[in-house]
Each structure stands twice: as C-alpha cells, then as structure tokens.
C-alpha cells in the first residue's frame, strides 16, 4: 500500500504533468517504481543568458517530506552565483530555511527558474561566479551564455540582453509599509522564490489572503497555488 508521502508525490507529479504548458516545469521519476528520486527540467528564462537552454535537476524526496524540502541540485552545468559550478549544489532559501510543508515540487522548480531570472550574488553558492557578476557583469553574462550553449543546448546569440549592473551598494532594508499589513515572513516565503515584495503583496490582495493581524501563519496549498499563478501571470 502506498504511503501518505508517496500518494502526495504521485498527486504532485500528476499536477506537474497537467500544468507543464503553463508552469514551464516538468518532473518524472527515474524509476516508475520509486517516486522518491525524480528528474526535473525547465527552460532557461527569456531575456537572460540562459534563454533557449534546458536545465535538468536531480530531485531526492526525503523521508520527512513535506516537512523537509526536496533535495535538489543541477545535473546540467550552469554559470550562476547561486549554483556551484562544480557540484550543482544550490543556495536558495526555498530549499532550506524558507521551506514550508505546503510547498510543492512544482513550486520548488519554479523557484529555481526564477533564480535564473534574478541571481543573488550577495548570498552566493559559488563565490568566483558571484565576484564576476558583481565586478564584471558583461563578462559574467557572456560566460553564462557560453555555458548555456555548451552544456544546456541554448542557441548561440551574438547580442546578449541582461540587466546586471556593476554594483557594491549595500542592501537597502525593506520599508515595512510595502507589506501593507501582511506579516514579513509570510511575504518573504515568496520573495525567497525570486519574486518582488510589491508583486507578492499585490498577489496576496488579488487572491484575498487574510492579513491575520500581521501575524505569520501557514497558507493552505490551494492559496499557495493561486498566489504563484498570479505571480507568474496566469491569472
């Protein structure tokens, strides 16, 4: 008899399959008889050095899932400050301290895709890549694209578009008014996926999320899906 964890994973995989055209992410078991080891894929986001590439992610579902996050790493080599250029290990709060039991495999993969759109060199997994991105953004974009072509099947482009800027400016602390009465930690669960604070708050208002007096609480899975859909422009 399937365990509760296995039933949940099967349900999540069915949802990923049914929504792959909208979400842009996919996952399937390495062995159909074992739902705890998966391979995920997603395309490189447009208007980034990774555009046109396809990235494969190794996914191991731990025994304590969903109370512990999936263990993910890039199988495909990538030049990115939040991914090890050697091992594929990932630095992303969603897969660590920012994980919530209502999170899903699909949402984790979407977070990785968003990470390619919005790298964070100030919290790096690969210090060498982060240093290049901050000090030599054009060279970083060129090398990221070279790796996307070499390892991930991206078409070669002579002209690269990116919004990376040479900067060592300190991080500006968020204005509490931006959260519009919502708990910061609640909002930041989505910010850690790569979304902007203002966009997350707008999605909360659109979906009708309760402010709960400014206190943190766990959102139901259905609300998590609606918020993510809004953030991705699907609503």
C-alpha positions as CSV (number, residue, x, y, z in Angstrom):
1,X,0.0,0.0,0.0
2,X,1.3,3.5,-0.9
3,X,2.4,5.7,2.0
4,X,0.9,9.2,2.6
5,X,4.2,10.6,1.2
6,X,4.0,8.5,-1.9
7,X,0.4,9.5,-2.5
8,X,1.3,13.1,-2.2
9,X,4.2,12.8,-4.6
10,X,2.0,11.0,-7.1
11,X,-0.6,13.8,-6.9
12,X,2.1,16.4,-7.3
13,X,3.6,14.7,-10.3
14,X,0.1,14.5,-11.9
15,X,-0.4,18.2,-11.3
16,X,3.0,19.0,-12.8
17,X,2.2,16.9,-15.9
18,X,-1.2,18.5,-16.4
19,X,0.2,22.1,-15.9
20,X,3.5,21.8,-17.7
21,X,2.5,24.0,-20.6
22,X,1.6,26.8,-18.2
23,X,4.2,26.4,-15.5
24,X,7.1,25.6,-17.8
25,X,8.5,23.0,-15.4
26,X,8.4,19.2,-15.5
27,X,9.4,16.2,-13.3
28,X,9.3,12.5,-13.7
29,X,10.6,9.5,-11.7
30,X,13.9,8.0,-12.6
31,X,12.3,4.6,-11.9
32,X,8.5,4.4,-12.1
33,X,8.5,2.1,-9.1
34,X,10.3,4.6,-6.9
35,X,8.7,8.1,-6.5
36,X,11.5,9.4,-4.2
37,X,14.1,10.0,-7.0
38,X,13.0,12.3,-9.8
39,X,14.5,14.3,-12.6
40,X,13.1,17.8,-13.2
41,X,13.5,20.1,-16.2
42,X,12.7,23.6,-17.1
43,X,13.7,26.1,-19.9
44,X,16.1,28.9,-19.3
45,X,14.1,32.2,-18.9
46,X,13.9,34.6,-21.9
47,X,15.9,37.8,-21.8
48,X,18.7,36.1,-19.8
49,X,22.0,34.5,-20.8
50,X,20.2,31.1,-20.2
51,X,17.5,31.7,-22.8
52,X,16.8,28.7,-25.0
53,X,18.7,26.3,-22.7
54,X,17.1,23.3,-20.9
55,X,18.2,22.5,-17.4
56,X,17.9,19.2,-15.6
57,X,17.5,19.0,-11.9
58,X,18.2,15.9,-9.7
59,X,15.5,15.7,-7.0
60,X,15.5,13.4,-4.0
61,X,12.4,13.3,-1.8
62,X,13.4,12.9,1.9
63,X,11.6,10.6,4.3
64,X,10.2,13.6,6.2
65,X,8.7,15.3,3.1
66,X,6.8,17.6,3.0
67,X,8.1,18.7,6.4
68,X,11.5,18.8,4.9
69,X,12.3,20.2,1.5
70,X,13.2,18.2,-1.6
71,X,16.9,17.8,-2.1
72,X,17.8,19.4,-5.4
73,X,20.9,20.0,-7.4
74,X,21.6,20.9,-11.0
75,X,22.6,18.0,-13.2
76,X,23.3,20.5,-16.1
77,X,26.3,22.6,-15.6
78,X,25.5,26.3,-15.2
79,X,27.4,29.5,-14.5
80,X,25.3,31.2,-11.8
81,X,26.3,32.7,-8.5
82,X,23.7,30.7,-6.5
83,X,24.7,27.3,-8.0
84,X,28.0,25.5,-7.6
85,X,29.8,25.4,-11.0
86,X,31.4,22.2,-9.8
87,X,28.8,20.2,-8.0
88,X,25.5,21.8,-9.0
89,X,24.6,22.5,-5.3
90,X,22.0,25.3,-4.9
91,X,21.8,28.2,-2.5
92,X,18.1,29.0,-2.2
93,X,16.1,29.7,0.9
94,X,13.0,27.9,-0.5
95,X,15.0,24.7,-0.4
96,X,16.2,25.4,3.2
97,X,15.0,27.6,5.9
98,X,12.3,29.1,3.7
99,X,10.6,25.8,3.0
100,X,7.0,25.3,4.2
101,X,5.1,21.9,4.3
102,X,2.5,23.4,1.9
103,X,5.3,23.9,-0.7
104,X,5.4,21.5,-3.7
105,X,7.9,20.1,-6.1
106,X,6.5,22.3,-8.8
107,X,6.9,25.4,-6.7
108,X,10.5,24.5,-5.9
109,X,11.3,24.1,-9.6
110,X,9.5,27.4,-10.4
111,X,11.7,29.0,-7.7
112,X,14.8,27.6,-9.5
113,X,13.7,29.0,-12.8
114,X,13.1,32.4,-11.1
115,X,16.6,32.2,-9.6
116,X,17.9,32.2,-13.1
117,X,16.0,35.4,-13.8
118,X,17.1,37.1,-10.5
119,X,20.5,35.8,-9.4
120,X,21.6,36.9,-5.9
121,X,25.4,37.4,-5.9
122,X,25.3,38.7,-2.3
123,X,24.3,35.3,-1.0
124,X,26.4,33.0,-3.3
125,X,26.9,29.3,-3.6
126,X,29.9,30.0,-5.9
127,X,32.0,32.9,-4.8
128,X,34.0,33.1,-8.0
129,X,30.9,33.4,-10.1
130,X,29.4,36.0,-7.7
131,X,32.5,38.1,-7.8
132,X,32.5,38.1,-11.6
133,X,28.8,39.0,-11.7
134,X,29.3,42.0,-9.4
135,X,32.6,43.3,-10.8
136,X,32.3,42.3,-14.5
137,X,28.6,41.9,-15.3
138,X,29.2,41.8,-19.1
139,X,31.8,39.1,-18.8
140,X,29.6,37.2,-16.4
141,X,26.7,37.3,-18.9
142,X,29.0,36.1,-21.8
143,X,30.3,33.2,-19.8
144,X,26.9,32.2,-18.5
145,X,25.7,32.2,-22.1
146,X,28.7,30.2,-23.2
147,X,27.9,27.5,-20.6
148,X,24.2,27.6,-21.6
149,X,25.3,26.8,-25.2
150,X,27.9,24.2,-24.3
151,X,26.1,22.3,-21.6
152,X,22.4,23.1,-22.0
153,X,21.6,23.3,-25.7
154,X,21.0,27.0,-26.0
155,X,21.4,28.6,-29.4
156,X,24.3,30.9,-29.8
157,X,23.4,34.6,-29.7
158,X,25.8,37.3,-30.7
159,X,23.9,40.0,-28.8
160,X,23.1,39.4,-25.2
161,X,20.5,41.3,-23.2
162,X,20.8,41.5,-19.4
163,X,20.2,43.9,-16.6
164,X,23.2,43.0,-14.5
165,X,24.9,46.1,-13.1
166,X,28.4,46.6,-11.6
167,X,27.5,47.5,-8.0
168,X,28.8,47.2,-4.5
169,X,25.9,49.2,-3.0
170,X,24.6,48.0,0.4
171,X,21.3,46.3,0.5
172,X,18.5,48.7,1.5
173,X,16.3,47.5,4.3
174,X,12.7,47.0,3.2
175,X,10.2,49.7,4.1
176,X,7.6,48.0,6.4
177,X,4.8,49.9,4.6
178,X,5.5,47.8,1.5
179,X,4.0,44.8,3.2
180,X,0.6,46.5,3.6
181,X,-0.2,44.8,6.9
182,X,0.9,41.3,5.9
183,X,3.5,39.5,8.0
184,X,7.0,40.0,6.6
185,X,8.0,36.3,7.0
186,X,4.7,35.3,5.2
187,X,5.5,37.5,2.3
188,X,9.2,36.6,2.3
189,X,8.4,32.9,1.6
190,X,7.5,34.0,-1.9
191,X,10.3,36.7,-2.1
192,X,12.8,33.9,-1.5
193,X,11.4,32.2,-4.6
194,X,12.7,35.2,-6.6
195,X,9.5,37.4,-6.6
196,X,9.5,41.1,-5.7
197,X,7.9,42.2,-2.4
198,X,5.4,44.5,-4.2
199,X,4.4,41.8,-6.6
200,X,3.8,39.3,-3.8
201,X,1.7,41.7,-1.8
202,X,-0.3,42.6,-4.9
203,X,-0.9,38.8,-5.4
204,X,-2.0,38.4,-1.8
205,X,-4.5,41.2,-2.2
206,X,-5.8,39.8,-5.5
207,X,-6.3,36.3,-4.1
208,X,-7.8,37.7,-0.9
209,X,-5.2,36.5,1.7
210,X,-6.2,37.3,5.3
211,X,-3.7,39.6,7.0
212,X,-4.2,37.7,10.3
213,X,-3.5,40.8,12.3
214,X,0.1,40.9,10.9
215,X,0.9,37.5,12.4
216,X,2.6,34.7,10.5
217,X,0.7,31.6,9.6
218,X,0.7,28.6,7.2
219,X,-1.2,29.2,4.0
220,X,-3.4,26.4,2.6
221,X,-2.0,24.7,-0.5
222,X,-4.8,26.0,-2.7
223,X,-3.9,29.6,-1.8
224,X,-0.2,28.9,-2.4
225,X,-1.1,27.7,-5.9
226,X,-3.3,30.8,-6.6
227,X,-0.7,33.2,-5.4
228,X,2.0,31.5,-7.6
229,X,-0.3,31.5,-10.6
230,X,-0.9,35.3,-10.1
231,X,2.8,36.0,-9.8
232,X,3.5,34.0,-13.0
233,X,0.8,36.0,-14.9
234,X,-1.5,33.0,-15.2
235,X,-4.4,34.9,-13.5
